[in-house]
Amino acid sequence: MAKDISKENVAQIAVAYMKKMKNTEKIEVAMIEQVHENWVVRGTCPIDMEGHPWAEKFEVVIDTNGKIKGTHSSLL
């Protein structure tokens, strides 16, 4: 049976994952919403493209057990 995970825990999971994937400490969460049986966390993070700073938006989908089901990111 699935356990309920709090909004704060979902944000922590998404931020930790994005920090590791993008190798940055600055992750900004803009929105957290529950869609059906999953949580969706959206936000932005800085990236370096050939020496130039850019912003990237991301979306992390997390299930009610705290497992990441999918991610998507793109340049702003």
Secondary structure, DSSP 8 states (H G I E B T S, - for coil): ------HHHHHHHHHHHHHHHHT-S--EEEEEEEETTEEEEEEEEEEEETTEEEEEEEEEEEETTS-EEEEEEEE-
